[in-house]
Amino acid sequence: MQWVALFGAIVITMFAQALLKSGAGAEDFAAQLLRPSTIFGLGLYGAAALLYIIALRRVPLSVALPCTAVSYIAAVLVGHFHFGEPLGMMHIAAVGLIGAGVVMLALA
C-alpha cells in the first residue's frame, strides 16, 4: 500500500505541475492564480501531499524522497511532448543518470 501511495503522489504531482504550467500563459500573476487549471493544480498538490504522508508511514524518508526524483524524468518528457520544450543530449543523459539513481536507491 505504501508504495502505491508513493507512486500515486508522484503521478499526481506531475499532473499538478502540468496544470500549473498550462496556467502560466495568463497575462499577469493574479490572473494565473484565478485560472481553473492553476486552482485545480494546487488542489492536486494537496492530494499528493496526503498520499506522500501515507507513504512515509512505512517507506523510509531516505528512500521515499529520492524516489520522487522520477518526477524530474516525467517533467522533461511532459515538457517536451506536451509543451514543445527542447530535449537535447544533455537532457537525455541527465534523465538516464536520475533514473539509474532512483533505481539504485529503491533497490537498496
ChimeraX attribute file (.defattr): number of C-alpha atoms within 10 A of each C-alpha:
attribute: neighborCount
match mode: 1-to-1
recipient: residues
	/A:1	9
	/A:2	17
	/A:3	16
	/A:4	13
	/A:5	18
	/A:6	25
	/A:7	20
	/A:8	17
	/A:9	25
	/A:10	24
	/A:11	17
	/A:12	21
	/A:13	22
	/A:14	22
	/A:15	19
	/A:16	24
	/A:17	20
	/A:18	20
	/A:19	20
	/A:20	21
	/A:21	16
	/A:22	17
	/A:23	21
	/A:24	17
	/A:25	12
	/A:26	13
	/A:27	9
	/A:28	9
	/A:29	11
	/A:30	9
	/A:31	13
	/A:32	19
	/A:33	16
	/A:34	12
	/A:35	18
	/A:36	13
	/A:37	19
	/A:38	22
	/A:39	16
	/A:40	15
	/A:41	24
	/A:42	18
	/A:43	13
	/A:44	20
	/A:45	19
	/A:46	16
	/A:47	16
	/A:48	24
	/A:49	17
	/A:50	15
	/A:51	21
	/A:52	24
	/A:53	15
	/A:54	18
	/A:55	22
	/A:56	18
	/A:57	10
	/A:58	12
	/A:59	16
	/A:60	10
	/A:61	12
	/A:62	10
	/A:63	16
	/A:64	21
	/A:65	15
	/A:66	15
	/A:67	21
	/A:68	18
	/A:69	17
	/A:70	20
	/A:71	19
	/A:72	16
	/A:73	19
	/A:74	16
	/A:75	17
	/A:76	18
	/A:77	19
	/A:78	18
	/A:79	16
	/A:80	14
	/A:81	12
	/A:82	11
	/A:83	12
	/A:84	10
	/A:85	12
	/A:86	11
	/A:87	13
	/A:88	9
	/A:89	8
	/A:90	9
	/A:91	14
	/A:92	14
	/A:93	11
	/A:94	14
	/A:95	20
	/A:96	13
	/A:97	13
	/A:98	19
	/A:99	16
	/A:100	12
	/A:101	16
	/A:102	20
	/A:103	14
	/A:104	12
	/A:105	13
	/A:106	13
	/A:107	8
	/A:108	7
